[in-house]
Amino acid sequence: MRATQPDPFHTFADRTAVGQKLHGRVTELIPFGVFVQVADGIEGLVHLRELASAPVESPSDVVQAGDEVTVVVTEIDRERRRLVLSRR
């Protein structure tokens, strides 16, 4: 059934552009960054170096899971279904 419906990532990518600002919720902190949910079922990675304008050692220095944040789309990789985001 799911195969007959459009891929939600591709639908998201069709209506989203690099440089666009999005609002989302931090879902997971990992050693090298955080994942932010920007749409239903769509998450992107904010790398540690993109979390703040000043260098940070740990994602928890800047955000916590559940925080609402504004991010900028820096890359959309349709083939690998990856979304790269920045807070800078």
PDB file of N, CA, C and O in Angstrom:
ATOM      1  N   MET A   1       0.822  -1.198   0.000  1.00  0.00           N
ATOM      2  CA  MET A   1       0.000   0.000   0.000  1.00  0.00           C
ATOM      3  C   MET A   1       0.865   1.261   0.000  1.00  0.00           C
ATOM      4  O   MET A   1       0.590   2.224  -0.716  1.00  0.00           O
ATOM      5  N   ARG A   2       1.923   1.229   0.828  1.00  0.00           N
ATOM      6  CA  ARG A   2       2.772   2.406   0.932  1.00  0.00           C
ATOM      7  C   ARG A   2       3.490   2.695  -0.387  1.00  0.00           C
ATOM      8  O   ARG A   2       3.770   3.852  -0.699  1.00  0.00           O
ATOM      9  N   ALA A   3       3.789   1.652  -1.159  1.00  0.00           N
ATOM     10  CA  ALA A   3       4.506   1.828  -2.425  1.00  0.00           C
ATOM     11  C   ALA A   3       3.695   2.620  -3.440  1.00  0.00           C
ATOM     12  O   ALA A   3       4.271   3.193  -4.364  1.00  0.00           O
ATOM     13  N   THR A   4       2.390   2.668  -3.296  1.00  0.00           N
ATOM     14  CA  THR A   4       1.552   3.407  -4.230  1.00  0.00           C
ATOM     15  C   THR A   4       1.475   4.890  -3.899  1.00  0.00           C
ATOM     16  O   THR A   4       0.983   5.684  -4.701  1.00  0.00           O
ATOM     17  N   GLN A   5       1.961   5.266  -2.720  1.00  0.00           N
ATOM     18  CA  GLN A   5       1.913   6.671  -2.299  1.00  0.00           C
ATOM     19  C   GLN A   5       3.279   7.322  -2.515  1.00  0.00           C
ATOM     20  O   GLN A   5       4.303   6.640  -2.476  1.00  0.00           O
ATOM     21  N   PRO A   6       3.301   8.646  -2.745  1.00  0.00           N
ATOM     22  CA  PRO A   6       4.585   9.317  -2.954  1.00  0.00           C
ATOM     23  C   PRO A   6       5.440   9.275  -1.687  1.00  0.00           C
ATOM     24  O   PRO A   6       4.922   9.301  -0.571  1.00  0.00           O
ATOM     25  N   ASP A   7       6.740   9.212  -1.879  1.00  0.00           N
ATOM     26  CA  ASP A   7       7.692   9.208  -0.778  1.00  0.00           C
ATOM     27  C   ASP A   7       7.591  10.545  -0.039  1.00  0.00           C
ATOM     28  O   ASP A   7       7.745  11.593  -0.666  1.00  0.00           O
ATOM     29  N   PRO A   8       7.335  10.540   1.279  1.00  0.00           N
ATOM     30  CA  PRO A   8       7.197  11.799   2.011  1.00  0.00           C
ATOM     31  C   PRO A   8       8.465  12.658   1.950  1.00  0.00           C
ATOM     32  O   PRO A   8       8.377  13.885   1.969  1.00  0.00           O
ATOM     33  N   PHE A   9       9.647  12.023   1.876  1.00  0.00           N
ATOM     34  CA  PHE A   9      10.874  12.813   1.790  1.00  0.00           C
ATOM     35  C   PHE A   9      10.934  13.571   0.477  1.00  0.00           C
ATOM     36  O   PHE A   9      11.292  14.749   0.457  1.00  0.00           O
ATOM     37  N   HIS A  10      10.586  12.907  -0.625  1.00  0.00           N
ATOM     38  CA  HIS A  10      10.620  13.575  -1.923  1.00  0.00           C
ATOM     39  C   HIS A  10       9.562  14.673  -2.009  1.00  0.00           C
ATOM     40  O   HIS A  10       9.803  15.721  -2.608  1.00  0.00           O
ATOM     41  N   THR A  11       8.404  14.439  -1.418  1.00  0.00           N
ATOM     42  CA  THR A  11       7.373  15.478  -1.378  1.00  0.00           C
ATOM     43  C   THR A  11       7.888  16.680  -0.602  1.00  0.00           C
ATOM     44  O   THR A  11       7.700  17.819  -1.029  1.00  0.00           O
ATOM     45  N   PHE A  12       8.535  16.439   0.536  1.00  0.00           N
ATOM     46  CA  PHE A  12       9.125  17.510   1.341  1.00  0.00           C
ATOM     47  C   PHE A  12      10.195  18.246   0.530  1.00  0.00           C
ATOM     48  O   PHE A  12      10.223  19.476   0.510  1.00  0.00           O
ATOM     49  N   ALA A  13      11.074  17.492  -0.140  1.00  0.00           N
ATOM     50  CA  ALA A  13      12.162  18.088  -0.918  1.00  0.00           C
ATOM     51  C   ALA A  13      11.630  18.934  -2.070  1.00  0.00           C
ATOM     52  O   ALA A  13      12.244  19.938  -2.431  1.00  0.00           O
ATOM     53  N   ASP A  14      10.499  18.546  -2.648  1.00  0.00           N
ATOM     54  CA  ASP A  14       9.908  19.310  -3.749  1.00  0.00           C
ATOM     55  C   ASP A  14       9.457  20.692  -3.310  1.00  0.00           C
ATOM     56  O   ASP A  14       9.476  21.629  -4.108  1.00  0.00           O
ATOM     57  N   ARG A  15       9.052  20.834  -2.054  1.00  0.00           N
ATOM     58  CA  ARG A  15       8.532  22.121  -1.594  1.00  0.00           C
ATOM     59  C   ARG A  15       9.486  22.863  -0.660  1.00  0.00           C
ATOM     60  O   ARG A  15       9.111  23.856  -0.035  1.00  0.00           O
ATOM     61  N   THR A  16      10.725  22.369  -0.571  1.00  0.00           N
ATOM     62  CA  THR A  16      11.715  22.978   0.295  1.00  0.00           C
ATOM     63  C   THR A  16      12.957  23.312  -0.513  1.00  0.00           C
ATOM     64  O   THR A  16      13.362  22.542  -1.384  1.00  0.00           O
ATOM     65  N   ALA A  17      13.568  24.469  -0.222  1.00  0.00           N
ATOM     66  CA  ALA A  17      14.755  24.895  -0.960  1.00  0.00           C
ATOM     67  C   ALA A  17      15.923  25.106  -0.008  1.00  0.00           C
ATOM     68  O   ALA A  17      15.740  25.430   1.166  1.00  0.00           O
ATOM     69  N   VAL A  18      17.124  24.918  -0.536  1.00  0.00           N
ATOM     70  CA  VAL A  18      18.325  25.229   0.235  1.00  0.00           C
ATOM     71  C   VAL A  18      18.282  26.717   0.579  1.00  0.00           C
ATOM     72  O   VAL A  18      17.981  27.552  -0.274  1.00  0.00           O
ATOM     73  N   GLY A  19      18.586  27.037   1.831  1.00  0.00           N
ATOM     74  CA  GLY A  19      18.525  28.417   2.301  1.00  0.00           C
ATOM     75  C   GLY A  19      17.225  28.757   3.009  1.00  0.00           C
ATOM     76  O   GLY A  19      17.113  29.810   3.637  1.00  0.00           O
ATOM     77  N   GLN A  20      16.253  27.882   2.911  1.00  0.00           N
ATOM     78  CA  GLN A  20      14.947  28.122   3.532  1.00  0.00           C
ATOM     79  C   GLN A  20      15.024  27.901   5.039  1.00  0.00           C
ATOM     80  O   GLN A  20      15.661  26.958   5.509  1.00  0.00           O
ATOM     81  N   LYS A  21      14.358  28.794   5.795  1.00  0.00           N
ATOM     82  CA  LYS A  21      14.281  28.645   7.247  1.00  0.00           C
ATOM     83  C   LYS A  21      13.088  27.763   7.604  1.00  0.00           C
ATOM     84  O   LYS A  21      12.006  27.888   7.031  1.00  0.00           O
ATOM     85  N   LEU A  22      13.314  26.871   8.563  1.00  0.00           N
ATOM     86  CA  LEU A  22      12.270  25.975   9.040  1.00  0.00           C
ATOM     87  C   LEU A  22      12.271  25.972  10.557  1.00  0.00           C
ATOM     88  O   LEU A  22      13.290  26.251  11.189  1.00  0.00           O
ATOM     89  N   HIS A  23      11.134  25.659  11.130  1.00  0.00           N
ATOM     90  CA  HIS A  23      11.027  25.504  12.581  1.00  0.00           C
ATOM     91  C   HIS A  23      10.861  24.016  12.859  1.00  0.00           C
ATOM     92  O   HIS A  23      10.164  23.307  12.134  1.00  0.00           O
ATOM     93  N   GLY A  24      11.512  23.558  13.920  1.00  0.00           N
ATOM     94  CA  GLY A  24      11.413  22.148  14.245  1.00  0.00           C
ATOM     95  C   GLY A  24      11.704  21.883  15.704  1.00  0.00           C
ATOM     96  O   GLY A  24      11.955  22.795  16.492  1.00  0.00           O
ATOM     97  N   ARG A  25      11.663  20.594  16.043  1.00  0.00           N
ATOM     98  CA  ARG A  25      11.871  20.153  17.427  1.00  0.00           C
ATOM     99  C   ARG A  25      13.065  19.215  17.463  1.00  0.00           C
ATOM    100  O   ARG A  25      13.168  18.292  16.655  1.00  0.00           O
ATOM    101  N   VAL A  26      13.965  19.460  18.404  1.00  0.00           N
ATOM    102  CA  VAL A  26      15.125  18.593  18.586  1.00  0.00           C
ATOM    103  C   VAL A  26      14.622  17.236  19.076  1.00  0.00           C
ATOM    104  O   VAL A  26      13.927  17.152  20.089  1.00  0.00           O
ATOM    105  N   THR A  27      14.980  16.171  18.347  1.00  0.00           N
ATOM    106  CA  THR A  27      14.499  14.836  18.718  1.00  0.00           C
ATOM    107  C   THR A  27      15.580  13.983  19.362  1.00  0.00           C
ATOM    108  O   THR A  27      15.285  13.112  20.180  1.00  0.00           O
ATOM    109  N   GLU A  28      16.841  14.234  18.992  1.00  0.00           N
ATOM    110  CA  GLU A  28      17.909  13.380  19.520  1.00  0.00           C
ATOM    111  C   GLU A  28      19.233  14.124  19.510  1.00  0.00           C
ATOM    112  O   GLU A  28      19.568  14.808  18.542  1.00  0.00           O
ATOM    113  N   LEU A  29      19.983  13.983  20.596  1.00  0.00           N
ATOM    114  CA  LEU A  29      21.337  14.515  20.680  1.00  0.00           C
ATOM    115  C   LEU A  29      22.305  13.358  20.473  1.00  0.00           C
ATOM    116  O   LEU A  29      22.169  12.304  21.094  1.00  0.00           O
ATOM    117  N   ILE A  30      23.283  13.565  19.596  1.00  0.00           N
ATOM    118  CA  ILE A  30      24.317  12.567  19.348  1.00  0.00           C
ATOM    119  C   ILE A  30      25.666  13.280  19.507  1.00  0.00           C
ATOM    120  O   ILE A  30      25.701  14.510  19.497  1.00  0.00           O
ATOM    121  N   PRO A  31      26.757  12.559  19.652  1.00  0.00           N
ATOM    122  CA  PRO A  31      28.043  13.210  19.926  1.00  0.00           C
ATOM    123  C   PRO A  31      28.454  14.264  18.899  1.00  0.00           C
ATOM    124  O   PRO A  31      29.142  15.222  19.253  1.00  0.00           O
ATOM    125  N   PHE A  32      28.049  14.112  17.636  1.00  0.00           N
ATOM    126  CA  PHE A  32      28.492  15.051  16.604  1.00  0.00           C
ATOM    127  C   PHE A  32      27.393  15.998  16.114  1.00  0.00           C
ATOM    128  O   PHE A  32      27.552  16.639  15.075  1.00  0.00           O
ATOM    129  N   GLY A  33      26.273  16.092  16.856  1.00  0.00           N
ATOM    130  CA  GLY A  33      25.217  17.019  16.460  1.00  0.00           C
ATOM    131  C   GLY A  33      23.873  16.640  17.036  1.00  0.00           C
ATOM    132  O   GLY A  33      23.781  15.930  18.038  1.00  0.00           O
ATOM    133  N   VAL A  34      22.817  17.134  16.377  1.00  0.00           N
ATOM    134  CA  VAL A  34      21.458  16.834  16.826  1.00  0.00           C
ATOM    135  C   VAL A  34      20.566  16.591  15.614  1.00  0.00           C
ATOM    136  O   VAL A  34      20.817  17.103  14.523  1.00  0.00           O
ATOM    137  N   PHE A  35      19.526  15.801  15.831  1.00  0.00           N
ATOM    138  CA  PHE A  35      18.497  15.616  14.817  1.00  0.00           C
ATOM    139  C   PHE A  35      17.316  16.505  15.157  1.00  0.00           C
ATOM    140  O   PHE A  35      16.898  16.596  16.311  1.00  0.00           O
ATOM    141  N   VAL A  36      16.782  17.161  14.130  1.00  0.00           N
ATOM    142  CA  VAL A  36      15.648  18.064  14.295  1.00  0.00           C
ATOM    143  C   VAL A  36      14.533  17.605  13.370  1.00  0.00           C
ATOM    144  O   VAL A  36      14.746  17.421  12.172  1.00  0.00           O
ATOM    145  N   GLN A  37      13.337  17.420  13.935  1.00  0.00           N
ATOM    146  CA  GLN A  37      12.174  17.060  13.122  1.00  0.00           C
ATOM    147  C   GLN A  37      11.567  18.350  12.590  1.00  0.00           C
ATOM    148  O   GLN A  37      11.120  19.198  13.362  1.00  0.00           O
ATOM    149  N   VAL A  38      11.552  18.497  11.255  1.00  0.00           N
ATOM    150  CA  VAL A  38      11.066  19.717  10.625  1.00  0.00           C
ATOM    151  C   VAL A  38       9.708  19.533   9.955  1.00  0.00           C
ATOM    152  O   VAL A  38       9.060  20.510   9.578  1.00  0.00           O
ATOM    153  N   ALA A  39       9.281  18.290   9.809  1.00  0.00           N
ATOM    154  CA  ALA A  39       7.957  17.979   9.259  1.00  0.00           C
ATOM    155  C   ALA A  39       7.606  16.586   9.747  1.00  0.00           C
ATOM    156  O   ALA A  39       8.455  15.880  10.291  1.00  0.00           O
ATOM    157  N   ASP A  40       6.371  16.196   9.556  1.00  0.00           N
ATOM    158  CA  ASP A  40       5.922  14.887  10.008  1.00  0.00           C
ATOM    159  C   ASP A  40       6.744  13.793   9.323  1.00  0.00           C
ATOM    160  O   ASP A  40       6.656  13.614   8.108  1.00  0.00           O
ATOM    161  N   GLY A  41       7.537  13.070  10.100  1.00  0.00           N
ATOM    162  CA  GLY A  41       8.354  11.995   9.557  1.00  0.00           C
ATOM    163  C   GLY A  41       9.633  12.440   8.872  1.00  0.00           C
ATOM    164  O   GLY A  41      10.328  11.611   8.285  1.00  0.00           O
ATOM    165  N   ILE A  42       9.966  13.726   8.929  1.00  0.00           N
ATOM    166  CA  ILE A  42      11.160  14.250   8.267  1.00  0.00           C
ATOM    167  C   ILE A  42      12.082  14.858   9.314  1.00  0.00           C
ATOM    168  O   ILE A  42      11.723  15.808  10.009  1.00  0.00           O
ATOM    169  N   GLU A  43      13.294  14.282   9.412  1.00  0.00           N
ATOM    170  CA  GLU A  43      14.299  14.798  10.331  1.00  0.00           C
ATOM    171  C   GLU A  43      15.562  15.138   9.566  1.00  0.00           C
ATOM    172  O   GLU A  43      15.887  14.510   8.558  1.00  0.00           O
ATOM    173  N   GLY A  44      16.267  16.143  10.060  1.00  0.00           N
ATOM    174  CA  GLY A  44      17.540  16.521   9.471  1.00  0.00           C
ATOM    175  C   GLY A  44      18.593  16.627  10.554  1.00  0.00           C
ATOM    176  O   GLY A  44      18.279  16.724  11.741  1.00  0.00           O
ATOM    177  N   LEU A  45      19.844  16.608  10.129  1.00  0.00           N
ATOM    178  CA  LEU A  45      20.970  16.679  11.047  1.00  0.00           C
ATOM    179  C   LEU A  45      21.539  18.088  11.087  1.00  0.00           C
ATOM    180  O   LEU A  45      21.800  18.698  10.050  1.00  0.00           O
ATOM    181  N   VAL A  46      21.727  18.593  12.295  1.00  0.00           N
ATOM    182  CA  VAL A  46      22.488  19.821  12.509  1.00  0.00           C
ATOM    183  C   VAL A  46      23.817  19.365  13.103  1.00  0.00           C
ATOM    184  O   VAL A  46      23.872  18.916  14.248  1.00  0.00           O
ATOM    185  N   HIS A  47      24.894  19.484  12.313  1.00  0.00           N
ATOM    186  CA  HIS A  47      26.208  19.053  12.783  1.00  0.00           C
ATOM    187  C   HIS A  47      26.668  19.964  13.912  1.00  0.00           C
ATOM    188  O   HIS A  47      26.268  21.126  13.987  1.00  0.00           O
ATOM    189  N   LEU A  48      27.505  19.434  14.781  1.00  0.00           N
ATOM    190  CA  LEU A  48      28.002  20.152  15.949  1.00  0.00           C
ATOM    191  C   LEU A  48      28.553  21.526  15.578  1.00  0.00           C
ATOM    192  O   LEU A  48      28.309  22.498  16.292  1.00  0.00           O
ATOM    193  N   ARG A  49      29.286  21.623  14.484  1.00  0.00           N
ATOM    194  CA  ARG A  49      29.877  22.914  14.093  1.00  0.00           C
ATOM    195  C   ARG A  49      28.828  23.909  13.601  1.00  0.00           C
ATOM    196  O   ARG A  49      29.114  25.100  13.481  1.00  0.00           O
ATOM    197  N   GLU A  50      27.612  23.428  13.316  1.00  0.00           N
ATOM    198  CA  GLU A  50      26.537  24.299  12.829  1.00  0.00           C
ATOM    199  C   GLU A  50      25.509  24.638  13.911  1.00  0.00           C
ATOM    200  O   GLU A  50      24.502  25.285  13.625  1.00  0.00           O
ATOM    201  N   LEU A  51      25.758  24.207  15.148  1.00  0.00           N
ATOM    202  CA  LEU A  51      24.803  24.450  16.232  1.00  0.00           C
ATOM    203  C   LEU A  51      24.826  25.880  16.754  1.00  0.00           C
ATOM    204  O   LEU A  51      23.797  26.405  17.178  1.00  0.00           O
ATOM    205  N   ALA A  52      25.997  26.511  16.724  1.00  0.00           N
ATOM    206  CA  ALA A  52      26.127  27.864  17.256  1.00  0.00           C
ATOM    207  C   ALA A  52      27.251  28.567  16.512  1.00  0.00           C
ATOM    208  O   ALA A  52      28.079  27.931  15.861  1.00  0.00           O
ATOM    209  N   SER A  53      27.265  29.890  16.618  1.00  0.00           N
ATOM    210  CA  SER A  53      28.322  30.643  15.935  1.00  0.00           C
ATOM    211  C   SER A  53      29.669  30.447  16.618  1.00  0.00           C
ATOM    212  O   SER A  53      30.710  30.519  15.966  1.00  0.00           O
ATOM    213  N   ALA A  54      29.658  30.202  17.923  1.00  0.00           N
ATOM    214  CA  ALA A  54      30.889  29.912  18.651  1.00  0.00           C
ATOM    215  C   ALA A  54      31.031  28.390  18.785  1.00  0.00           C
ATOM    216  O   ALA A  54      30.025  27.691  18.904  1.00  0.00           O
ATOM    217  N   PRO A  55      32.255  27.871  18.767  1.00  0.00           N
ATOM    218  CA  PRO A  55      32.441  26.415  18.898  1.00  0.00           C
ATOM    219  C   PRO A  55      31.865  25.876  20.210  1.00  0.00           C
ATOM    220  O   PRO A  55      31.974  26.511  21.260  1.00  0.00           O
ATOM    221  N   VAL A  56      31.254  24.700  20.129  1.00  0.00           N
ATOM    222  CA  VAL A  56      30.732  24.024  21.320  1.00  0.00           C
ATOM    223  C   VAL A  56      31.302  22.615  21.373  1.00  0.00           C
ATOM    224  O   VAL A  56      31.598  22.017  20.338  1.00  0.00           O
ATOM    225  N   GLU A  57      31.455  22.085  22.585  1.00  0.00           N
ATOM    226  CA  GLU A  57      32.021  20.748  22.751  1.00  0.00           C
ATOM    227  C   GLU A  57      30.966  19.657  22.701  1.00  0.00           C
ATOM    228  O   GLU A  57      31.236  18.543  22.253  1.00  0.00           O
ATOM    229  N   SER A  58      29.762  19.979  23.164  1.00  0.00           N
ATOM    230  CA  SER A  58      28.699  18.981  23.243  1.00  0.00           C
ATOM    231  C   SER A  58      27.379  19.619  22.833  1.00  0.00           C
ATOM    232  O   SER A  58      27.135  20.784  23.147  1.00  0.00           O
ATOM    233  N   PRO A  59      26.525  18.877  22.138  1.00  0.00           N
ATOM    234  CA  PRO A  59      25.217  19.433  21.760  1.00  0.00           C
ATOM    235  C   PRO A  59      24.407  19.901  22.965  1.00  0.00           C
ATOM    236  O   PRO A  59      23.643  20.861  22.864  1.00  0.00           O
ATOM    237  N   SER A  60      24.568  19.227  24.107  1.00  0.00           N
ATOM    238  CA  SER A  60      23.796  19.600  25.297  1.00  0.00           C
ATOM    239  C   SER A  60      24.214  20.954  25.863  1.00  0.00           C
ATOM    240  O   SER A  60      23.521  21.502  26.721  1.00  0.00           O
ATOM    241  N   ASP A  61      25.339  21.504  25.395  1.00  0.00           N
ATOM    242  CA  ASP A  61      25.740  22.855  25.802  1.00  0.00           C
ATOM    243  C   ASP A  61      24.821  23.906  25.186  1.00  0.00           C
ATOM    244  O   ASP A  61      24.745  25.035  25.672  1.00  0.00           O
ATOM    245  N   VAL A  62      24.120  23.528  24.106  1.00  0.00           N
ATOM    246  CA  VAL A  62      23.332  24.495  23.340  1.00  0.00           C
ATOM    247  C   VAL A  62      21.837  24.181  23.347  1.00  0.00           C
ATOM    248  O   VAL A  62      21.016  25.086  23.496  1.00  0.00           O
ATOM    249  N   VAL A  63      21.478  22.906  23.188  1.00  0.00           N
ATOM    250  CA  VAL A  63      20.071  22.504  23.092  1.00  0.00           C
ATOM    251  C   VAL A  63      19.822  21.220  23.879  1.00  0.00           C
ATOM    252  O   VAL A  63      20.754  20.507  24.254  1.00  0.00           O
ATOM    253  N   GLN A  64      18.550  20.947  24.115  1.00  0.00           N
ATOM    254  CA  GLN A  64      18.120  19.707  24.762  1.00  0.00           C
ATOM    255  C   GLN A  64      17.036  19.075  23.893  1.00  0.00           C
ATOM    256  O   GLN A  64      16.384  19.765  23.110  1.00  0.00           O
ATOM    257  N   ALA A  65      16.846  17.768  24.031  1.00  0.00           N
ATOM    258  CA  ALA A  65      15.776  17.087  23.305  1.00  0.00           C
ATOM    259  C   ALA A  65      14.449  17.730  23.678  1.00  0.00           C
ATOM    260  O   ALA A  65      14.175  17.970  24.854  1.00  0.00           O
ATOM    261  N   GLY A  66      13.636  18.003  22.683  1.00  0.00           N
ATOM    262  CA  GLY A  66      12.346  18.630  22.900  1.00  0.00           C
ATOM    263  C   GLY A  66      12.345  20.133  22.648  1.00  0.00           C
ATOM    264  O   GLY A  66      11.277  20.734  22.527  1.00  0.00           O
ATOM    265  N   ASP A  67      13.518  20.750  22.568  1.00  0.00           N
ATOM    266  CA  ASP A  67      13.602  22.192  22.303  1.00  0.00           C
ATOM    267  C   ASP A  67      13.075  22.512  20.909  1.00  0.00           C
ATOM    268  O   ASP A  67      13.287  21.756  19.960  1.00  0.00           O
ATOM    269  N   GLU A  68      12.392  23.632  20.804  1.00  0.00           N
ATOM    270  CA  GLU A  68      11.951  24.143  19.505  1.00  0.00           C
ATOM    271  C   GLU A  68      13.051  25.060  18.977  1.00  0.00           C
ATOM    272  O   GLU A  68      13.516  25.949  19.690  1.00  0.00           O
ATOM    273  N   VAL A  69      13.465  24.846  17.737  1.00  0.00           N
ATOM    274  CA  VAL A  69      14.555  25.619  17.152  1.00  0.00           C
ATOM    275  C   VAL A  69      14.213  26.058  15.735  1.00  0.00           C
ATOM    276  O   VAL A  69      13.357  25.466  15.078  1.00  0.00           O
ATOM    277  N   THR A  70      14.890  27.098  15.277  1.00  0.00           N
ATOM    278  CA  THR A  70      14.807  27.529  13.894  1.00  0.00           C
ATOM    279  C   THR A  70      16.096  27.106  13.211  1.00  0.00           C
ATOM    280  O   THR A  70      17.188  27.347  13.727  1.00  0.00           O
ATOM    281  N   VAL A  71      15.970  26.483  12.064  1.00  0.00           N
ATOM    282  CA  VAL A  71      17.128  25.980  11.321  1.00  0.00           C
ATOM    283  C   VAL A  71      17.049  26.436   9.869  1.00  0.00           C
ATOM    284  O   VAL A  71      15.991  26.836   9.384  1.00  0.00           O
ATOM    285  N   VAL A  72      18.179  26.367   9.192  1.00  0.00           N
ATOM    286  CA  VAL A  72      18.258  26.701   7.777  1.00  0.00           C
ATOM    287  C   VAL A  72      18.680  25.444   7.023  1.00  0.00           C
ATOM    288  O   VAL A  72      19.596  24.738   7.445  1.00  0.00           O
ATOM    289  N   VAL A  73      18.019  25.171   5.920  1.00  0.00           N
ATOM    290  CA  VAL A  73      18.364  24.013   5.082  1.00  0.00           C
ATOM    291  C   VAL A  73      19.659  24.336   4.338  1.00  0.00           C
ATOM    292  O   VAL A  73      19.731  25.331   3.617  1.00  0.00           O
ATOM    293  N   THR A  74      20.685  23.490   4.514  1.00  0.00           N
ATOM    294  CA  THR A  74      21.948  23.701   3.809  1.00  0.00           C
ATOM    295  C   THR A  74      22.174  22.676   2.701  1.00  0.00           C
ATOM    296  O   THR A  74      22.951  22.916   1.777  1.00  0.00           O
ATOM    297  N   GLU A  75      21.497  21.539   2.794  1.00  0.00           N
ATOM    298  CA  GLU A  75      21.640  20.519   1.747  1.00  0.00           C
ATOM    299  C   GLU A  75      20.451  19.567   1.783  1.00  0.00           C
ATOM    300  O   GLU A  75      19.978  19.176   2.850  1.00  0.00           O
ATOM    301  N   ILE A  76      19.981  19.206   0.596  1.00  0.00           N
ATOM    302  CA  ILE A  76      18.943  18.179   0.450  1.00  0.00           C
ATOM    303  C   ILE A  76      19.505  17.127  -0.493  1.00  0.00           C
ATOM    304  O   ILE A  76      19.747  17.400  -1.669  1.00  0.00           O
ATOM    305  N   ASP A  77      19.710  15.931   0.026  1.00  0.00           N
ATOM    306  CA  ASP A  77      20.249  14.822  -0.769  1.00  0.00           C
ATOM    307  C   ASP A  77      19.108  13.833  -1.013  1.00  0.00           C
ATOM    308  O   ASP A  77      18.808  12.992  -0.167  1.00  0.00           O
ATOM    309  N   ARG A  78      18.483  13.950  -2.178  1.00  0.00           N
ATOM    310  CA  ARG A  78      17.324  13.105  -2.500  1.00  0.00           C
ATOM    311  C   ARG A  78      17.718  11.633  -2.604  1.00  0.00           C
ATOM    312  O   ARG A  78      16.978  10.757  -2.156  1.00  0.00           O
ATOM    313  N   GLU A  79      18.872  11.364  -3.192  1.00  0.00           N
ATOM    314  CA  GLU A  79      19.283   9.984  -3.420  1.00  0.00           C
ATOM    315  C   GLU A  79      19.492   9.236  -2.102  1.00  0.00           C
ATOM    316  O   GLU A  79      19.048   8.097  -1.953  1.00  0.00           O
ATOM    317  N   ARG A  80      20.166   9.874  -1.154  1.00  0.00           N
ATOM    318  CA  ARG A  80      20.411   9.236   0.140  1.00  0.00           C
ATOM    319  C   ARG A  80      19.371   9.604   1.189  1.00  0.00           C
ATOM    320  O   ARG A  80      19.456   9.173   2.339  1.00  0.00           O
ATOM    321  N   ARG A  81      18.386  10.408   0.782  1.00  0.00           N
ATOM    322  CA  ARG A  81      17.293  10.826   1.662  1.00  0.00           C
ATOM    323  C   ARG A  81      17.821  11.489   2.931  1.00  0.00           C
ATOM    324  O   ARG A  81      17.412  11.149   4.041  1.00  0.00           O
ATOM    325  N   ARG A  82      18.750  12.456   2.746  1.00  0.00           N
ATOM    326  CA  ARG A  82      19.346  13.152   3.869  1.00  0.00           C
ATOM    327  C   ARG A  82      19.060  14.643   3.791  1.00  0.00           C
ATOM    328  O   ARG A  82      19.052  15.242   2.715  1.00  0.00           O
ATOM    329  N   LEU A  83      18.829  15.218   4.950  1.00  0.00           N
ATOM    330  CA  LEU A  83      18.581  16.637   5.072  1.00  0.00           C
ATOM    331  C   LEU A  83      19.621  17.200   6.032  1.00  0.00           C
ATOM    332  O   LEU A  83      19.718  16.761   7.178  1.00  0.00           O
ATOM    333  N   VAL A  84      20.399  18.172   5.561  1.00  0.00           N
ATOM    334  CA  VAL A  84      21.440  18.783   6.388  1.00  0.00           C
ATOM    335  C   VAL A  84      20.973  20.196   6.744  1.00  0.00           C
ATOM    336  O   VAL A  84      20.543  20.964   5.883  1.00  0.00           O
ATOM    337  N   LEU A  85      21.072  20.516   8.045  1.00  0.00           N
ATOM    338  CA  LEU A  85      20.551  21.774   8.559  1.00  0.00           C
ATOM    339  C   LEU A  85      21.631  22.541   9.312  1.00  0.00           C
ATOM    340  O   LEU A  85      22.680  21.992   9.648  1.00  0.00           O
ATOM    341  N   SER A  86      21.357  23.828   9.572  1.00  0.00           N
ATOM    342  CA  SER A  86      22.269  24.672  10.330  1.00  0.00           C
ATOM    343  C   SER A  86      21.468  25.607  11.223  1.00  0.00           C
ATOM    344  O   SER A  86      20.347  25.986  10.887  1.00  0.00           O
ATOM    345  N   ARG A  87      22.042  25.976  12.355  1.00  0.00           N
ATOM    346  CA  ARG A  87      21.429  27.006  13.220  1.00  0.00           C
ATOM    347  C   ARG A  87      22.181  28.316  13.108  1.00  0.00           C
ATOM    348  O   ARG A  87      21.808  29.295  13.755  1.00  0.00           O
ATOM    349  N   ARG A  88      23.237  28.361  12.298  1.00  0.00           N
ATOM    350  CA  ARG A  88      24.041  29.578  12.164  1.00  0.00           C
ATOM    351  C   ARG A  88      23.499  30.471  11.072  1.00  0.00           C
ATOM    352  O   ARG A  88      24.051  31.541  10.819  1.00  0.00           O
TER     353      ARG A  88
END
